[in-house]
Amino acid sequence: MNDRYDTGDAGYGAGPYELVGYDEYGQPVYRQVPAQQAPQSTHDSYGRQQGYGYDPYATGTQPQASPYDSAQQQPVYDVYSPTAYDPYGTDPYGTDAQGTGTHDAAAYDPYGRAAAGGQQPRSAEQTAHIPQQPRPAEDTHVPETAGGQADPDEPDYRTEQFAFVEEPDGDSEDVIDWLKFTENRTERREEARRRARSRIISLLVVVALVVAGGAGYLWYAGKLPGLSSSGGGDGTATPAAAQKRDVIVVHLHNTGKGGTSTALLVDNTTTKQGTTVLLPNSLALSGDDGSTTTLAKSVDDDGSSGTRDQLDTVLGTDIQGTWRLDTPYLQNLVDLVGSIDIDTNADVPDPGARKKGTSPLVHKGSGQTLSGKMAVAYATYRASGESQNAQLERFGQVIQGVMRKMPSESSSATTTVQTLAQILDPSLTDKDLGAFLAKLADLAKSGDYRTALLPVQGDGTLTAATSDSVVKDILGGAARSPGAGSALRVSVQNATGVKDNGEKARVVLLNGGFTFREGGTASGTRATSKVVYSDAAHKADAAEVAKTLGLPAGSVAKGTVSSGADVSVVLGADYRPAAS
């Protein structure tokens, strides 16, 4: 750094100036060096003069006299002193143009330190002059004393020397932070309340949907208390007659010993219930000519089509198809589904065994696993002295066991049926039978499958109790009214004690244009005859039947009619065939 500057005409007067330090504002401080006495001295990097024993910061040590100091030194001006040099040639502080005024410049110390005795003269090194700065346009304030004069002890501050900064108020910031905190806390509470209300509403909606769905399912399944039909035994809300059912009849033909076994396979699509209804061979049916026959005889003589129609007439059902299942096909079917597990009620000997007393083919017990051969032997077994119903019930067990093992998929069940390679009735195709068996298999696996025996009297007729428990509730059947032009169906039971009287009454009724239905022979003898009708529309028909048979008009009454008939007749001892 060059410590000397020749200002020339810069407004500082003639002669060079020497840097002696910096004031408290960081501005450089210079002193004027007379041209004839300019000393050749060195300065350090901070502008401090070396070699004179001088403390430029006035720490209290008096500066030593310099050989260059003399009484002929030029005046030294201090810009902060009231006697400061006026570069504009004016003297706002009352000084003359040479910088000497009424106030003693030596009495002022820019560092605020007093000299010894209250007045400390300053040397030339302690005074300096700041280069010319433009004077502010506005008036500057000069501190004055009480007498209106400028106070030399007060520093001369100007407005351009200050920067006004608005200091933040700590208390106001605290208030703002508190307001933000309380606002955020309130918002969080409101948000929590909204979320809680949303959860409660969602929960209530879910509960309502679950309750509604459960109630709907119970209503659909007919399990709601108080909604079951009064006459139904399956507890369904829909009346038994209005329920939708798919029914096929299956005839098991024993190709080894002969004989048949018949059952109805029922799929109630309304209640989702599957049922095997076992039909005894002694069930009385009506032939096309109005004659009476049995189920077993009808299967052998009339075939599948004729038997299906007669069953529809007697039971009031609508059978969609007939499945003839010979025992070899039953054996193959059980082997295809992979054997069956049932609870057997008898030891069954091997039909092919040559010696008696050999080990039974099927053992009595629960959870017995039967192969195809064992299943056929058990389904057709009838011990000595047993009724045909005992064998029929074993056949029902095998059928239900097969349903539990049959595939529930329609395509897989159809493949199983096709694998049997049996010849089906034209009314029933492979796909129809496969789809039907798949539905029953699904019900059997879920436990919604049962087996019921159709009870008949000794003469093969049905009673009112039978109609309510099986025909009406399971099959949804009822005695159908004859169509237009059809003959009135008359059921006749012989209670005269004379065996031929029933046959004589049949001939008389057929000749009279009525359809005869065999009602069997009563176990006892009845004194008077009775003609019964259940529908008021058949009251006149009942009177005509009594007249045709030669019975008195007082024998006609309203009552219970056997299933499948319009008018029931019980012949008593007062019946006279000759008069007829």
Order of alpha helices (4+ residues) and beta strands (2+ residues): beta-beta-beta-alpha-beta-beta-beta-beta-beta-alpha-alpha-beta-alpha-beta-beta-alpha-alpha-alpha-alpha-beta-beta-alpha-beta-beta-alpha-beta-beta
